[in-house]
Amino acid sequence: MKRVVAALYPRALATSLALPMDVLQAAGQAASIAERGKPQLQFQLAGTSPEPISVVGGLHVAPNIALKDVPPCDMLLLPAMWRNPQPIVRQQQAWLELLPELAAAGTIICSIGTAACFTAASGLLDGRAATTHWNYFDEFAELYPKVQLKRRHLITQSDNLYCAGSVNSGADLMVHIVEEWFGQRVARAIESQFSPEIRRPFRAHAYQSVDDSAHHDELVLSAQQWLQDQMDQPVSMAALAASLDCSPRTLNRRFKSVIGQTPTEYLRGQRLAAAKELLRTTNLSVGEVAWQVGLHDVSYFTSLFQKHTGQTPAKYRHSVRGKLFTPQA
């Protein structure tokens, strides 16, 4: 069973706490169905005192456990803070002391918005990539000069340390973690349930720090570029391997060790992400979208799209456009 602990502190942004909780709890319930009702996820709220804590919006939230009793957990969620985060960071020294201990134990630490200041102040982000709410970029860079601030990325990952720049990016991050924990089927179901119109694939806007030997694998980088260049037409993996002067077996092994996917799986993900964007932002027919992403059999494209998103292309287009509106003058 996965254990998630969320930190409670004054002026936490309620949505940055509640939305990840909702996503993860729904995922846990969905995953438990396949396990005959066996609980798959436990969510707890931890505070420095047992008293209810006032979060943004006038809500008072009571912690389940004291900070000193935080158990070994799979994830620690740090919600964003409203306005200047520094007074809260200075007041919550106990959290700063606990973060390195949890990180060393392998706990995933997810900072939403300005909560990246907690992770940075603890020293965990020194020399690592991070992001935060755009309004605090300059202040963050000045206060934490050792952190590699990624201003153009909404999500960053450095080993088990994640940062999301906004509440919506935090939701995207939760869907990614759900997929890591419970698999693609559960992740797609949760993605469809929680606002697919604002959803972007994790890899589309995340900065990931990985092992240097993997990150700088020239063969894999060349393969990725080749696949992206050829995405709009039928692709032969044998031709890709030949262009890189290696065997298909070597290419598959190297690619999977670095990316975590085979070249075919990587290409499929790129095509589906491009198809989603075209369905969301253009009036191209489903057949035209299929051709644009290199899948010239429309029936196969529709079947593949539905398998990986839980919706047909037409239904997906309807769902992502369903909340668009034109403001009145």
C-alpha positions as CSV (number, residue, x, y, z in Angstrom):
1,M,0.0,0.0,0.0
2,K,1.2,3.5,-0.9
3,R,1.4,5.9,2.0
4,V,1.2,9.7,1.3
5,V,1.6,12.4,3.9
6,A,0.7,16.0,3.2
7,A,2.2,18.8,5.3
8,L,-0.1,21.3,7.0
9,Y,1.0,24.8,7.8
10,P,-0.6,28.3,8.0
11,R,-1.5,30.0,4.7
12,A,-1.3,26.8,2.7
13,L,-3.3,27.1,-0.5
14,A,-6.3,24.8,-0.1
15,T,-6.5,23.8,-3.7
16,S,-2.9,22.7,-3.8
17,L,-3.7,20.4,-1.0
18,A,-7.2,19.2,-1.9
19,L,-6.7,18.6,-5.7
20,P,-3.7,16.2,-5.2
21,M,-5.6,14.5,-2.4
22,D,-8.6,14.0,-4.6
23,V,-6.5,12.6,-7.5
24,L,-4.5,10.2,-5.4
25,Q,-7.5,9.0,-3.4
26,A,-9.5,8.4,-6.6
27,A,-6.5,6.5,-8.0
28,G,-6.2,4.4,-4.9
29,Q,-9.9,3.5,-5.0
30,A,-9.6,2.6,-8.7
31,A,-6.5,0.5,-8.1
32,S,-8.2,-1.4,-5.2
33,I,-10.9,-2.7,-7.5
34,A,-8.4,-4.9,-9.3
35,E,-7.2,-6.1,-5.9
36,R,-10.6,-7.2,-4.7
37,G,-11.1,-4.2,-2.5
38,K,-7.7,-4.3,-0.7
39,P,-6.7,-0.7,0.2
40,Q,-4.0,0.6,-2.1
41,L,-3.3,4.1,-0.7
42,Q,-3.4,5.8,2.7
43,F,-3.4,9.6,2.9
44,Q,-2.5,11.4,6.1
45,L,-2.2,15.1,7.1
46,A,0.7,16.1,9.4
47,G,1.2,19.3,11.4
48,T,3.5,20.6,14.0
49,S,0.6,20.6,16.5
50,P,-2.6,18.7,16.8
51,E,-4.7,21.9,16.6
52,P,-6.6,22.7,13.4
53,I,-4.6,24.9,11.0
54,S,-6.1,27.8,9.1
55,V,-5.4,27.5,5.4
56,V,-6.3,30.0,2.6
57,G,-10.1,30.6,2.2
58,G,-10.8,30.6,5.9
59,L,-10.8,26.8,6.2
60,H,-9.5,25.1,9.3
61,V,-8.0,21.7,8.7
62,A,-7.0,19.3,11.5
63,P,-4.0,17.1,11.1
64,N,-4.3,13.3,11.5
65,I,-0.8,12.9,12.9
66,A,1.9,15.1,14.5
67,L,5.0,15.9,12.5
68,K,7.1,13.9,15.0
69,D,5.0,10.8,14.3
70,V,5.3,10.9,10.5
71,P,5.8,7.3,9.4
72,P,8.0,6.0,6.6
73,C,6.0,7.1,3.5
74,D,6.1,6.9,-0.3
75,M,5.3,10.6,-0.8
76,L,5.4,13.8,1.1
77,L,3.2,16.6,-0.4
78,L,4.2,20.2,0.3
79,P,1.3,22.5,-0.6
80,A,1.8,26.0,-2.0
81,M,1.7,29.0,0.3
82,W,-0.4,32.2,-0.4
83,R,1.7,35.3,-1.0
84,N,5.2,35.7,0.5
85,P,6.3,32.2,1.6
86,Q,9.3,33.2,3.6
87,P,7.6,33.9,7.0
88,I,6.0,30.4,6.9
89,V,9.3,28.8,5.9
90,R,11.1,30.5,8.8
91,Q,8.4,29.4,11.3
92,Q,8.3,25.8,10.2
93,Q,11.9,24.7,11.0
94,A,10.7,21.3,12.1
95,W,9.7,20.5,8.5
96,L,13.1,21.7,7.2
97,E,14.8,19.3,9.5
98,L,12.6,16.4,8.5
99,L,12.9,16.8,4.7
100,P,16.5,15.5,4.3
101,E,15.7,12.5,6.5
102,L,12.7,11.6,4.3
103,A,14.5,12.2,1.1
104,A,17.4,10.0,2.1
105,A,14.9,7.2,2.9
106,G,13.6,7.4,-0.7
107,T,10.4,9.3,-0.1
108,I,9.1,11.2,-3.1
109,I,8.9,14.9,-2.1
110,C,6.5,16.9,-4.2
111,S,6.5,20.7,-3.8
112,I,3.6,22.7,-5.3
113,G,4.3,26.3,-6.2
114,T,6.0,28.3,-3.6
115,A,6.5,25.2,-1.4
116,A,9.7,24.7,-3.4
117,C,11.1,27.2,-0.9
118,F,10.9,24.5,1.8
119,T,12.9,22.0,-0.2
120,A,15.4,24.7,-1.2
121,A,15.8,26.0,2.3
122,S,16.5,22.5,3.5
123,G,19.5,22.3,1.1
124,L,18.1,19.4,-0.8
125,L,17.9,21.3,-4.1
126,D,21.5,22.6,-4.0
127,G,22.9,21.9,-7.5
128,R,19.6,20.4,-8.6
129,A,16.8,21.5,-11.0
130,A,13.7,23.2,-9.5
131,T,10.8,25.4,-10.4
132,T,8.3,27.5,-8.4
133,H,5.4,29.9,-9.0
134,W,6.4,32.3,-11.8
135,N,5.7,35.4,-9.6
136,Y,8.5,34.4,-7.2
137,F,11.2,33.4,-9.8
138,D,13.4,36.4,-9.1
139,E,13.1,36.2,-5.3
140,F,13.7,32.4,-5.4
141,A,16.8,32.8,-7.5
142,E,18.2,35.4,-5.2
143,L,17.5,33.5,-2.0
144,Y,18.6,30.1,-3.3
145,P,21.5,30.8,-5.8
146,K,22.7,27.2,-5.6
147,V,19.4,25.8,-7.1
148,Q,19.2,25.4,-10.8
149,L,15.9,27.4,-11.4
150,K,14.1,26.2,-14.5
151,R,11.9,29.2,-15.5
152,R,10.6,27.6,-18.7
153,H,9.4,24.4,-17.1
154,L,6.2,23.9,-15.1
155,I,7.5,20.6,-13.5
156,T,11.0,19.5,-12.6
157,Q,12.3,16.2,-11.4
158,S,15.6,15.5,-9.8
159,D,15.8,11.9,-8.5
160,N,12.9,11.8,-5.9
161,L,12.5,15.5,-5.7
162,Y,9.7,17.0,-7.7
163,C,8.5,20.6,-8.1
164,A,5.3,21.9,-9.8
165,G,5.0,25.5,-10.6
166,S,1.2,25.7,-10.2
167,V,-1.9,23.9,-8.9
168,N,-2.7,22.6,-12.4
169,S,0.9,21.4,-12.9
170,G,0.6,19.7,-9.6
171,A,-2.4,17.8,-10.9
172,D,-0.4,16.7,-14.0
173,L,2.4,15.6,-11.7
174,M,-0.1,13.5,-9.6
175,V,-1.4,11.8,-12.7
176,H,2.2,10.9,-13.6
177,I,2.9,9.4,-10.2
178,V,-0.4,7.5,-10.4
179,E,0.8,5.9,-13.6
180,E,4.1,5.1,-12.0
181,W,2.4,3.5,-9.0
182,F,-0.8,1.9,-10.4
183,G,-0.2,1.7,-14.2
184,Q,-1.5,3.3,-17.3
185,R,-5.1,2.0,-17.1
186,V,-5.7,3.7,-13.7
187,A,-3.8,6.8,-14.8
188,R,-6.0,7.3,-17.9
189,A,-9.2,6.8,-15.9
190,I,-8.1,9.4,-13.4
191,E,-7.0,11.8,-16.2
192,S,-10.4,11.6,-17.8
193,Q,-12.1,12.2,-14.5
194,F,-10.1,15.2,-13.5
195,S,-10.3,18.0,-16.2
196,P,-8.8,16.5,-19.3
197,E,-9.0,19.9,-20.9
198,I,-6.2,21.2,-18.8
199,R,-4.1,18.1,-18.8
200,R,-0.7,17.9,-20.5
201,P,1.5,14.8,-20.5
202,F,4.2,14.9,-17.8
203,R,7.0,14.5,-20.3
204,A,5.7,17.4,-22.5
205,H,6.5,20.0,-19.9
206,A,8.7,18.4,-17.3
207,Y,12.4,19.0,-16.8
208,Q,13.9,15.7,-15.6
209,S,17.4,15.3,-14.2
210,V,18.7,11.8,-14.8
211,D,22.0,10.0,-14.4
212,D,24.7,11.7,-16.6
213,S,25.7,8.5,-18.4
214,A,22.1,8.1,-19.5
215,H,21.2,11.7,-20.1
216,H,24.2,12.1,-22.5
217,D,23.8,8.9,-24.4
218,E,24.4,10.2,-28.0
219,L,22.9,7.1,-29.6
220,V,19.6,7.6,-27.8
221,L,19.6,11.3,-28.3
222,S,20.1,10.8,-32.1
223,A,17.3,8.1,-32.1
224,Q,14.9,10.5,-30.4
225,Q,15.6,13.2,-32.8
226,W,15.2,10.9,-35.8
227,L,11.9,9.6,-34.5
228,Q,10.6,13.1,-33.9
229,D,11.7,14.2,-37.4
230,Q,10.0,11.2,-39.0
231,M,6.9,11.2,-36.8
232,D,4.5,12.2,-39.5
233,Q,5.2,9.2,-41.7
234,P,5.5,5.4,-41.4
235,V,8.6,4.5,-39.5
236,S,10.8,1.4,-39.8
237,M,12.8,0.6,-36.6
238,A,15.2,-1.3,-38.8
239,A,15.8,1.8,-40.9
240,L,16.4,3.8,-37.6
241,A,18.9,1.3,-36.4
242,A,20.7,1.3,-39.7
243,S,20.9,5.1,-39.7
244,L,22.7,4.9,-36.4
245,D,24.9,2.0,-37.5
246,C,23.8,-0.4,-34.8
247,S,21.6,-3.4,-34.6
248,P,17.8,-3.1,-33.7
249,R,18.5,-5.2,-30.6
250,T,21.3,-2.9,-29.4
251,L,19.1,0.1,-30.1
252,N,16.2,-1.3,-28.2
253,R,18.3,-2.2,-25.2
254,R,20.1,1.2,-25.0
255,F,16.9,3.2,-25.6
256,K,15.0,1.3,-22.9
257,S,17.8,1.6,-20.4
258,V,17.8,5.4,-20.8
259,I,14.2,6.4,-21.6
260,G,12.4,3.5,-19.9
261,Q,10.6,2.7,-23.1
262,T,11.4,1.0,-26.4
263,P,11.7,3.3,-29.5
264,T,8.3,2.0,-30.7
265,E,6.7,2.9,-27.3
266,Y,8.4,6.3,-27.3
267,L,7.2,7.0,-30.8
268,R,3.6,6.0,-30.0
269,G,3.6,8.3,-27.0
270,Q,4.9,11.2,-29.1
271,R,2.2,10.6,-31.7
272,L,-0.6,10.4,-29.2
273,A,0.6,13.6,-27.5
274,A,0.7,15.4,-30.9
275,A,-2.8,14.0,-31.8
276,K,-4.2,15.3,-28.5
277,E,-2.8,18.8,-29.2
278,L,-4.2,18.8,-32.8
279,L,-7.6,17.6,-31.6
280,R,-7.6,20.3,-28.9
281,T,-6.4,23.2,-31.0
282,T,-7.4,22.6,-34.6
283,N,-10.5,21.7,-36.7
284,L,-8.8,19.0,-38.6
285,S,-10.9,15.9,-39.0
286,V,-10.0,12.7,-37.1
287,G,-8.6,11.2,-40.4
288,E,-6.5,14.3,-41.0
289,V,-5.1,14.2,-37.4
290,A,-4.2,10.6,-37.9
291,W,-2.3,11.4,-41.1
292,Q,-0.5,14.3,-39.4
293,V,0.9,12.1,-36.8
294,G,2.0,9.3,-39.2
295,L,-0.9,6.8,-38.5
296,H,-2.4,6.5,-41.9
297,D,-5.0,3.8,-40.9
298,V,-7.7,5.8,-39.3
299,S,-9.4,2.8,-37.7
300,Y,-6.1,1.8,-36.1
301,F,-5.5,5.3,-34.9
302,T,-8.9,5.5,-33.3
303,S,-8.5,2.1,-31.7
304,L,-5.0,3.1,-30.4
305,F,-6.2,6.5,-29.1
306,Q,-9.1,4.9,-27.3
307,K,-6.9,2.2,-25.7
308,H,-4.5,4.8,-24.3
309,T,-6.9,7.6,-23.3
310,G,-10.1,5.8,-22.6
311,Q,-11.9,7.9,-25.2
312,T,-12.3,8.0,-29.0
313,P,-10.6,11.0,-30.7
314,A,-14.0,12.6,-31.4
315,K,-15.1,12.2,-27.7
316,Y,-11.8,13.5,-26.5
317,R,-12.1,16.6,-28.7
318,H,-15.6,17.2,-27.4
319,S,-14.5,16.8,-23.7
320,V,-11.5,19.2,-24.0
321,R,-13.5,21.8,-25.8
322,G,-16.6,21.5,-23.7
323,K,-15.6,24.2,-21.3
324,L,-14.3,26.7,-23.8
325,F,-16.3,30.0,-23.9
326,T,-16.2,33.4,-25.4
327,P,-16.2,36.2,-22.8
328,Q,-18.9,38.8,-23.3
329,A,-17.9,42.3,-24.1
